[in-house]
Structure formats: structure tokens, C-alpha cells
Amino acid sequence: MTPNESDGNYFALPRLLRKFFGKNARRSEGSWGEAHFIGVAVYLISYLFAAHLLLPCLRRWTLVPALLSLIFVVWFLWLIVLYLNSLLVKLYWAWGLFTDLSGKRIQSVVIGILTSIFAAELMVAGRWTRWIGIAWIAAVMLNLSAALLLALNDEENS
């Protein structure tokens, strides 16, 4: 199977649901909806995490300008994280680690781990943002469970 076919899903949970309903459960990196939905979720969780850290330091009159500028600060910090991650991938490959994984796959794992850490912090924060953290952690757990079920039920590789 080629990984970039347009008919399929990147995440395991939608693939498991497709398999359950008798459709093709192939992996694909071409799902526009998945990419944008997860991208917005990752950015939202990152922004809320940064705002959660920043809010105790702000006075009322600086709140709006600070939260507006935080939009760009979080975006810029993600660019730095992605660049550092690309350097780490090259270092891993030079050491002979994870050579069977693509750079995109390693980057997805690192982004998922960072976002899960941010979501866990939001979850224990005790504010309304905890529900966003709970939703993210629940989605990650469901996706990992679906990946396990797909791996256990993979007739093609048996």
C-alpha cells in the first residue's frame, strides 16, 4: 500500500471505523479534514496552555494585547519546535535509530507527545479548559486502542 493515497485515513480510529463498516481501512496522509482538524486542535491546546501559564502574570489592562500577541508567539514557537525536531530526526538517523520511519511520522509522534503534555496540564488546571485536555487525552487513548486492534486484526501481514 502506498501511504499517500487519497482514499483512507491517517489516524487509526477512523480506519478502524471504516473497517467495521466494511470499507477499506488503508492508511493515507491525504485526508484534508484530518490534517486541518488536528492542526487546529494542536494549536488551540498549545495556545490555551501558554495562556494558562501567562494569565497569572498579567494585569487586567494588559490582558487583551498579551493574549492577541500570544497567537503569534505560539505560532513562532511551533516553528522553532518543528525545526529542532527536524534536526533531531537527522541526528536519530545518523545514529541508526528509527531508520525505518519517515521524518513525518517521527514529527507526528513528537507533536502528539508535546500536545498531550500540554493537554494533561490543562486537564489538571481545574478550569473550563480541563474539558479540552480531557477530550484530547481521550482521543489519543481511543486512537492508540484502535491502532492496537488494527495491528492485532491485520490479516494481510499474518
C-alpha positions as semicolon CSV with decimal commas, in nm:
position;residue;x (nm);y (nm);z (nm)
1;M;0,000;0,000;0,000
2;T;0,133;0,342;-0,083
3;P;0,095;0,583;0,209
4;N;-0,033;0,890;0,022
5;E;-0,348;0,759;-0,138
6;S;-0,639;0,998;-0,105
7;D;-0,892;0,731;-0,006
8;G;-0,808;0,648;0,352
9;N;-0,728;0,791;0,692
10;Y;-0,407;0,874;0,875
11;F;-0,540;0,806;1,224
12;A;-0,625;0,457;1,342
13;L;-0,968;0,530;1,489
14;P;-1,129;0,636;1,159
15;R;-0,956;0,342;0,987
16;L;-1,099;0,103;1,247
17;L;-1,446;0,251;1,197
18;R;-1,410;0,218;0,818
19;K;-1,306;-0,145;0,863
20;F;-1,601;-0,206;1,099
21;F;-1,843;-0,079;0,834
22;G;-1,684;-0,296;0,564
23;K;-1,487;-0,024;0,387
24;N;-1,119;-0,009;0,305
25;A;-0,908;0,065;0,616
26;R;-0,594;0,177;0,435
27;R;-0,357;0,436;0,577
28;S;-0,343;0,766;0,395
29;E;-0,180;1,101;0,453
30;G;-0,413;1,270;0,206
31;S;-0,711;1,343;0,430
32;W;-0,758;1,719;0,426
33;G;-1,016;1,713;0,706
34;E;-0,800;1,515;0,945
35;A;-0,498;1,734;0,887
36;H;-0,683;2,060;0,944
37;F;-0,891;1,940;1,236
38;I;-0,588;1,802;1,422
39;G;-0,381;2,106;1,330
40;V;-0,642;2,338;1,481
41;A;-0,670;2,117;1,790
42;V;-0,292;2,110;1,841
43;Y;-0,269;2,487;1,803
44;L;-0,568;2,550;2,032
45;I;-0,428;2,329;2,307
46;S;-0,085;2,493;2,273
47;Y;-0,238;2,839;2,287
48;L;-0,452;2,757;2,590
49;F;-0,152;2,603;2,765
50;A;0,058;2,916;2,702
51;A;-0,231;3,139;2,811
52;H;-0,269;2,930;3,127
53;L;0,098;2,993;3,208
54;L;0,077;3,363;3,122
55;L;-0,254;3,464;3,285
56;P;-0,129;3,482;3,646
57;C;0,143;3,728;3,538
58;L;-0,091;3,971;3,360
59;R;-0,276;4,276;3,484
60;R;-0,625;4,348;3,358
61;W;-0,522;4,626;3,121
62;T;-0,255;4,409;2,955
63;L;-0,474;4,101;2,916
64;V;-0,616;4,162;2,566
65;P;-0,291;4,281;2,398
66;A;-0,096;3,998;2,559
67;L;-0,344;3,728;2,453
68;L;-0,355;3,867;2,099
69;S;0,024;3,873;2,070
70;L;0,035;3,523;2,219
71;I;-0,128;3,395;1,900
72;F;0,185;3,484;1,704
73;V;0,426;3,383;1,981
74;V;0,280;3,032;1,995
75;W;0,294;3,006;1,615
76;F;0,661;3,115;1,616
77;L;0,747;2,873;1,898
78;W;0,592;2,586;1,699
79;L;0,814;2,680;1,403
80;I;1,117;2,655;1,631
81;V;0,997;2,320;1,771
82;L;0,944;2,182;1,421
83;Y;1,290;2,296;1,311
84;L;1,457;2,146;1,619
85;N;1,258;1,829;1,560
86;S;1,390;1,805;1,204
87;L;1,743;1,831;1,341
88;L;1,666;1,558;1,595
89;V;1,533;1,333;1,319
90;K;1,857;1,375;1,125
91;L;2,054;1,300;1,442
92;Y;1,848;0,986;1,509
93;W;1,904;0,865;1,155
94;A;2,278;0,938;1,178
95;W;2,290;0,721;1,492
96;G;2,097;0,448;1,311
97;L;1,779;0,495;1,516
98;F;1,428;0,492;1,367
99;T;1,563;0,447;1,015
100;D;1,250;0,258;0,913
101;L;1,027;0,557;0,999
102;S;0,975;0,862;0,784
103;G;1,055;1,209;0,913
104;K;0,686;1,297;0,901
105;R;0,598;1,001;1,122
106;I;0,861;1,091;1,382
107;Q;0,747;1,453;1,373
108;S;0,386;1,346;1,427
109;V;0,487;1,144;1,732
110;V;0,680;1,435;1,885
111;I;0,394;1,677;1,820
112;G;0,149;1,430;1,970
113;I;0,361;1,385;2,281
114;L;0,406;1,761;2,332
115;T;0,037;1,830;2,278
116;S;-0,057;1,550;2,517
117;I;0,168;1,703;2,784
118;F;0,002;2,041;2,729
119;A;-0,343;1,878;2,741
120;A;-0,257;1,696;3,064
121;E;-0,159;2,027;3,222
122;L;-0,486;2,181;3,105
123;M;-0,669;1,880;3,245
124;V;-0,532;1,929;3,596
125;A;-0,567;2,309;3,582
126;G;-0,925;2,286;3,710
127;R;-1,075;2,545;3,477
128;W;-1,309;2,506;3,182
129;T;-1,002;2,420;2,974
130;R;-0,982;2,085;3,153
131;W;-1,254;1,957;2,918
132;I;-1,037;2,031;2,617
133;G;-0,750;1,846;2,782
134;I;-0,976;1,553;2,869
135;A;-1,107;1,540;2,512
136;W;-0,753;1,534;2,370
137;I;-0,631;1,264;2,609
138;A;-0,943;1,055;2,543
139;A;-0,897;1,090;2,166
140;V;-0,532;0,984;2,193
141;M;-0,626;0,683;2,405
142;L;-0,902;0,581;2,163
143;N;-0,668;0,620;1,866
144;L;-0,396;0,411;2,032
145;S;-0,652;0,143;2,120
146;A;-0,776;0,142;1,762
147;A;-0,417;0,109;1,636
148;L;-0,369;-0,192;1,862
149;L;-0,692;-0,353;1,739
150;L;-0,595;-0,292;1,377
151;A;-0,250;-0,439;1,436
152;L;-0,395;-0,747;1,605
153;N;-0,651;-0,794;1,329
154;D;-0,422;-0,736;1,031
155;E;-0,494;-1,030;0,801
156;E;-0,268;-0,903;0,524
157;N;0,050;-0,926;0,729
158;S;-0,041;-1,250;0,913
